[in-house]
Amino acid sequence: MRASAKTRRRQILAAGLQLFSRQGFDATTTRAIAQLAGVNEAIIFRHFTSKEELYWAVLSEQMQKRDPSDRLKRKLGSSRLMRQTIAEAAETLLRRDEQDVALTRLLLFSALRPGELSEKFIRSHIGEWLTLVSEYIREGVEKGWLRNIDPMVGARALMGMLVYHNLLEELFRAAGHQNYDPRELGQQLADIWLNGVSARRSSAARVRSNPSGKREPGFAGNGRGGASQPARNHAVTA
């Protein structure tokens, strides 16, 4: 019994994901994808006009399945303490599985290949994540919860911490890097992002994100001796 067009498309996309994430765009041929998918190479071009279109279809499908934007919106739109909100948003991005690893490799290959693929990805996905976080930071600055920083720079700093950690875990795990509990790590990275690593803290970071804009007692001291400091969370150590 012949497979349906929908089944063949799924087979092609699955084979494309496996090979593109292992070898990148340039080193992967449509002939190899067809062989792995168990179809004639001509079948690929009935579904996709070019290898570029197939690659983008593979990447887009994985992004749609694994895009954290909706989860980030829910976390950042909560009325919880800012530190808790940032920690939970960080945890959302730190929880990974094997499909996430394949997606990370696809994204790296896309970024390393100049031209439309990398530009299209940045416009469609990375820009949206950074906008979500930067708007949350902008609100914190306007309401006095955060000091006056460039919201996009702050968003890049936070996302950079998370993305770099995931890269170490996913690409160099075999080299002996330790696994971390995503919840504990998210809490520690939120603390570092909000308070820095100096022993003497300088800003009140524990504030409630609510419509009233009412400031609450600080998680850290305000630099004037006016706010008490609760005990620090246990550090996540290597």
BELDA-V467825 format. One record per pair of residues at least 24 apart in sequence whose ideal C-beta (glycine too) atoms are under 6 Angstrom apart, sorted by the first residue. I is the first residue (numbers start at 1). GAP is how many residues later the second one is. If there is no record, write none. Layout:
[[I GAP] [I GAP]]
This chain:
[[8 31] [8 35] [9 38] [11 26] [12 25] [12 32] [13 45] [13 48] [16 38] [16 42] [17 41] [20 35] [20 38] [20 86] [21 81] [21 84] [21 85] [24 85] [25 30] [25 84] [25 88] [59 47] [62 41] [63 62] [66 37] [68 24] [68 25] [69 59] [72 60] [76 60] [79 131] [81 125] [81 127] [82 63] [82 125] [82 127] [83 107] [83 111] [83 122] [83 123] [83 136] [86 104] [87 99] [87 100] [87 103] [90 72] [90 96] [90 99] [90 100] [91 91] [91 92] [91 95] [93 69] [94 88] [94 91] [94 92] [95 87] [101 69] [104 66] [130 25] [143 70] [145 62] [147 56] [158 35] [161 28] [178 60] [180 56] [184 52] [185 51] [187 46] [188 48] [195 25]]
